[in-house]
Amino acid sequence: MRVLFVCLGNICRSPTAEGVFRRLLDERGLARRVEVDSCGVGDWHVGKAPDPRTREAAARRGIDLSTLRARQLRDEDFRRFDYLLAMDHDNLAAIRARAPVEHDAHLGLFLAFAGWPDRAVPDPYYGGEAGFEEVFDLVEQGARGLLAEIESRLEGRS
C-alpha cells in the first residue's frame, strides 16, 4: 500500500501529513506495510527542507521532519501510489489534470478521510504560528481516518 500527500510546494502541508501519518503507522506496527511520501504540484522548493515553522510545529508534537526534502509530482506517481491525496481543491485539480487516462490510484481531498469531503487543509505559509497548529490539528484527524481505511484494506488482503 502506498500513499502520496500533495500540496502546492511540498514544504508545509504535505510534509506535515507525511510525518503525522508515518508516526501513526509506526504506532500501529504498519510502517513496513505502507509506504508514505509527499510532493508538491509546483517546483519552487524542490530539494528544500520543510518550512522552519512546519518543522517547529512538528517538533512540538514529537515529529521530526528534518530529513524530508521537497519534490514535485511526477508522472510515475500515478502508477506507483494507491492514494494521491490533495490538501486543497487547486492541488486536486492539478493532480487530476496530470493523471493519465488509465490509472488505479485514488485521487481525492485528504480531509475526506476525516469526514469532510469538501474541506481543504489551509495553506499556513503566509500566516502566523496558529496556522501551522491548525494544519496539524486537521491533518491528525485526516490521518486517523485514512489509517482506519488502510487498516481495513490491509485486513482484506490477509
C-alpha positions in Angstrom: 0.0 0.0 0.0 1.4 3.4 -1.0 0.2 6.9 0.0 1.3 10.2 -1.5 0.3 13.5 0.1 0.2 16.5 -2.3 0.2 20.3 -1.7 1.5 23.3 -3.6 5.2 23.4 -2.8 5.8 20.4 -0.5 7.2 22.5 2.4 4.2 22.9 4.7 1.0 20.8 4.5 2.1 17.6 2.6 5.3 17.1 4.7 3.1 17.6 7.8 0.7 14.9 6.6 3.6 12.6 5.7 5.2 13.0 9.2 1.9 12.6 11.1 0.9 9.5 9.0 4.3 7.9 9.4 4.0 8.3 13.2 0.6 6.6 13.2 1.9 3.8 11.1 4.8 3.3 13.4 2.5 3.2 16.4 0.3 0.6 14.8 3.2 -1.5 13.6 2.4 -0.9 9.9 5.4 1.1 8.8 6.8 -1.8 6.7 3.4 -2.4 5.0 2.6 1.1 4.0 4.9 3.4 2.0 4.4 7.2 2.5 5.7 10.1 0.6 4.8 13.7 -0.1 5.2 16.1 -3.0 4.1 19.4 -4.5 2.4 20.3 -7.7 4.9 23.2 -8.1 8.7 23.1 -8.4 9.6 26.2 -6.4 11.0 24.4 -3.4 12.4 21.2 -4.9 15.3 19.8 -2.8 14.5 22.1 0.2 13.6 21.1 3.7 10.1 21.8 5.1 9.4 25.4 6.1 11.1 26.1 9.5 7.7 26.9 11.0 6.4 23.5 9.9 9.4 21.7 11.4 8.9 23.6 14.7 5.2 22.8 14.9 6.1 19.1 14.2 8.8 19.1 16.8 6.3 20.4 19.4 4.3 17.2 18.6 7.2 14.9 18.7 7.6 14.5 14.9 11.0 15.0 13.2 10.6 16.3 9.6 14.3 17.3 9.2 15.1 14.5 6.7 12.3 15.4 4.3 13.1 17.2 1.1 10.6 18.8 -1.3 9.9 17.2 -4.7 7.5 17.8 -7.5 4.6 15.5 -8.6 5.9 13.0 -11.3 4.0 11.0 -13.9 5.2 7.7 -12.4 3.4 8.7 -9.1 0.1 7.7 -10.7 1.4 4.2 -11.3 3.3 3.9 -8.0 0.8 5.1 -5.4 -2.6 3.7 -4.4 -3.6 7.1 -2.9 -2.8 10.6 -4.1 -4.3 12.9 -1.5 -4.5 16.6 -2.1 -4.5 19.2 0.6 -6.9 21.6 -1.3 -9.1 21.9 -4.3 -6.5 23.6 -6.5 -4.0 20.8 -5.7 -6.6 18.2 -6.6 -7.4 19.9 -9.9 -3.7 19.9 -10.7 -3.4 16.2 -9.9 -6.4 15.3 -12.0 -5.1 17.4 -14.9 -1.9 15.4 -14.9 -3.4 12.0 -14.3 -3.1 9.5 -17.1 -6.4 8.3 -18.5 -5.8 4.8 -17.1 -4.7 4.8 -13.5 -5.9 2.9 -10.5 -4.9 5.4 -7.8 -7.5 7.1 -5.6 -7.4 10.8 -6.2 -9.1 13.0 -3.7 -9.0 15.5 -0.9 -7.2 14.3 2.2 -9.7 15.6 4.7 -12.4 13.5 3.2 -11.0 10.8 5.5 -11.8 13.0 8.4 -15.5 13.1 7.3 -15.1 16.5 5.5 -15.5 15.6 1.8 -15.2 19.2 0.6 -12.8 20.7 3.2 -9.3 21.8 2.4 -6.3 22.0 4.6 -5.5 25.7 4.6 -2.0 26.8 3.5 -0.3 28.3 6.5 2.7 29.8 4.6 1.6 33.4 4.7 0.1 33.3 8.2 1.3 33.1 11.7 2.1 30.2 14.1 -1.5 29.5 14.8 -2.0 28.5 11.1 0.6 25.8 11.4 -1.0 24.4 14.6 -4.4 24.4 12.8 -2.8 22.4 9.9 -1.5 19.8 12.4 -4.9 19.5 14.1 -6.7 18.9 10.8 -4.0 16.6 9.4 -4.1 14.5 12.6 -7.9 14.0 12.1 -7.5 13.1 8.4 -4.6 10.8 9.1 -6.6 8.8 11.7 -9.5 8.4 9.2 -7.0 7.3 6.4 -5.4 4.9 8.8 -8.7 3.2 9.5 -9.4 2.8 5.8 -5.9 1.4 5.1 -6.1 -1.0 8.0 -9.4 -2.3 6.7 -7.9 -2.8 3.2 -4.8 -4.5 4.6 -7.0 -6.8 6.7 -8.9 -7.7 3.5 -5.6 -8.7 1.8 -4.5 -11.0 4.7 
